[in-house]
């Protein structure tokens, strides 16, 4: 797939761009949608968010675009610094990339990435969405973090393995496939 550092950064950018939107949708609609609607009395999640003045983050109500932008910046940084490099190293400890079938090796990389990124991003989300109006308590924070990992891990695993990564790899091949073929020859 990515052959150089610039391509790795673009691959990470595409992955995080799709993933952050998926997680914000998942968190707002699937996990918290019913609560948002019942608290505000709205008939849809979007109307509930508008009724409460945005999404609660950092102790304030922020518009959805700001939430997506903040999560994108943190996720992209984390993916470039920790996710991609560490997941390749972890997969390489179990499988030899030269002799392992590419699909199996890519699956190992995806699993390692989810195993690293899900707890890390859930930790950040626990900080971002902590109910600061109640005061800060370490045990509450840890319980929120564990709850987020339990909600997010199955979603992360299945969406990355079966939807997001195949889609991003297809887009990446369309963008760089000819260039990578020409440089290989």
N, C-alpha and C positions, 0 to 999 in steps of 0.2 A: 504494500500500500504506500504510505508516505515514504519517500526516498531521501529527503533532506529536511533540515530544520524548518525551512519556510513551509514546506508541505505539511509537516507535523503540526505547525501552528495553525494552518488553515484547516486541517482535519479536526483539530481540537475546537477551533472556532465554530465550524459547522455542527459538530456534535453538541457543544454546549448551547448553541443557539436553539437547536431543536429541543434538547433536554430541559432547559430552563422553562420554556413555554409549556412543555408537557407537565412538569412538576407543579408549576403555578396553577395550571388548570386542575390537575389531580388534587392538590391541596385545597383549593377553594371550592371546587364543585363536588368532588367525590368524598373527601374526608370531612370537610367542614360545611358543605352546602346546606344540609338539613338544619344544622345549628344556626347558620347565618339567616336562613329564611324564618326560622321559628323566633329568633330574637327580634328581628325587625318586622315580622309579619308580611314580608314581601312574597310575591308569587314566583320569583325566580332569584337565582343566586346573584346575577348581575344587578338586579334591582335592590337586593339586600345590601350589596356592597355600596351602591350609590346612596342608599338610605342612611347607612352609617358613616358616610363621608370618606370611604376608601377602605384600604386593608390595614389592619393593625400591624405596625412594624416599628421597632425601636421606641415603643411607648407612644407612638403617634399614628394617626390615620394618614396613609399615603395612597396616592392613586396607583392603579394596577401597573401602569407603565413604569413608575418609579421602583416598585417592588421587583419587576422583571429586570430592570436595569441593574439594580443593586445585586440581585442574585446572580445575574449574568457575569458581572465583574468579579465577584468572589469565586464563582464556579470556574470561570475561564482561567483565572490565576492559579487556583488549586489544581486544575487539570494539567496545566502546563508545568507547574513546579513539582507536583507529587504524583498525580494520577497516571499520566502517560509513561513517564520514565520508570516509575516503580512497578507498574503493572507488567511492563515488558520484562523487567528483571525477574519478577516473581514467576511469570509464565516460563521464562527461559531456565529457571531452576528446576522446573518439573519436566519440560519438554525441550528438546533440541530443535530450534527453528529451522535448521538445515535439513533435518530428516523427518520432522513431523509434518503430517498433511496440513496445508495452510488453513483449512477450515477448523481443524482441531486446535491449532495454535492460536488463531484469531479468537476462538471461543474461550480459550484459557486467558487471553489478554482481557477480553470483555468481562469475564468472571472476576479476575483480579482487580480490574478497574472499579467494578461495582462494589467489591469487597472493601476497597479503600475509600472511594468517593462517597458512598452512601453514609457511613458513620461520620465522615468529616463534614459533609454538607448538612447532615442532620444536626450535628453539633452547632454549626453556624446558625441554622434555622432555629434551634432552641434558644440561641442568644437573640436572634432578630425578633422572634415572635414571643419572647418571654413576657408574661403579664407583669410588667414593671410597676403598675399601679398598686399591686399587692405587696411591694417590697421584694427584694431579691433573697431567695433562699437556695442554698446549694442543692439540697435534696430535691426540691421542686424542679430545679434546673435539670438535674440528672434524670429524674423521672420523665420530664418532658423530652429529653434527649433520647432515652430508651424507647419511649412511645413513638417518637418520630422514626427511629431506626426500624421499629417493628412495622410501622405503616409503609415506610418508603422502600425497604429492602425488596419485598416481593415485586412491587411495581417497578423498581429500578432493574432488577434482574430480568424480568420477562420483557419489559419494553426495550431495554438495551440489546438483549440477545436476539429477539425476534422481530423488532420493528425499527428502532432508531439506528442501530449500527448497520443492518443491511441497507437501509435507505441512504445513510451517509456514505457508505462504501460505494453504492451505485452512483450517487452524485459525484463523489470524489473521482471515480473512474471516468465519468463523463467529462469532468474538468481536466484531469491530468493523465488519462489513460494513454493518449497518443504521445504526450511528452515523455512519459515513463517508458513506453515501448521504444521510442526513438533513442533514448539515452541508453537503454539496455542493449540495443543492437550496435 
